[in-house]
């Protein structure tokens, strides 16, 4: 995840605990989770409303399948 290991995450969480306190961290985490969920929901809605997005995705999948089928023959 972004090149962060366990020690880095522990340091970041420790600093966040010192800055915001133990009571505020769950509220911040909940708000962040809701924001990410809302963002994903908005992206999904855009994909459904914008014409051509689904077609491009299906074409990408087909190209990927053809590449996979052709890979044993490539040298």
C-alpha positions in Angstrom: 0.0 0.0 0.0 1.9 3.1 -1.3 5.2 1.5 -0.2 4.4 1.9 3.5 5.3 -0.9 5.8 4.1 -1.8 9.2 6.6 0.4 11.1 5.7 3.4 9.0 2.0 2.9 9.6 2.5 2.5 13.3 4.4 5.8 13.4 1.7 7.5 11.4 -1.1 6.2 13.7 0.9 7.2 16.8 1.3 10.7 15.5 -2.4 10.9 14.6 -3.3 9.6 18.1 -1.1 12.4 19.7 -2.6 15.1 17.4 -6.3 14.2 17.5 -6.6 12.2 20.7 -8.3 8.9 21.3 -11.9 10.2 21.3 -11.6 11.9 17.9 -9.9 9.1 15.9 -13.0 6.9 15.5 -15.0 9.9 14.3 -12.3 10.7 11.7 -12.1 7.1 10.6 -15.8 6.9 10.2 -15.9 10.1 8.2 -13.1 9.0 6.0 -14.8 5.6 5.3 -18.0 7.4 4.4 -16.1 9.8 2.1 -14.4 6.9 0.3 -17.7 5.0 -0.1 -19.4 8.1 -1.5 -16.5 8.7 -3.9 -16.7 5.1 -5.2 -20.5 5.4 -5.5 -20.1 8.6 -7.5 -17.6 6.9 -9.9 -20.0 4.0 -10.4 -22.8 6.4 -11.3 -20.6 8.3 -13.8 -19.6 5.0 -15.4 -23.3 4.2 -15.9 -24.4 7.6 -17.2 -21.5 8.4 -19.5 -22.0 6.7 -22.9 -19.1 4.5 -24.1 -17.5 3.8 -20.7 -18.8 0.3 -20.5 -18.0 -0.4 -24.1 -14.4 0.7 -23.6 -14.1 -1.6 -20.5 -15.4 -4.6 -22.4 -13.0 -3.9 -25.3 -10.1 -3.8 -22.8 -11.2 -7.1 -21.4 -11.3 -8.7 -24.9 -7.9 -7.3 -25.8 -6.5 -8.8 -22.5 -8.0 -12.2 -23.3 -6.5 -12.1 -26.8 -3.1 -11.1 -25.4 -3.3 -14.0 -22.9 -4.2 -16.5 -25.7 -1.3 -15.2 -27.8 1.4 -15.2 -25.1 2.3 -18.9 -25.5 3.1 -18.2 -29.2 5.2 -15.1 -28.6 8.9 -15.6 -28.3 
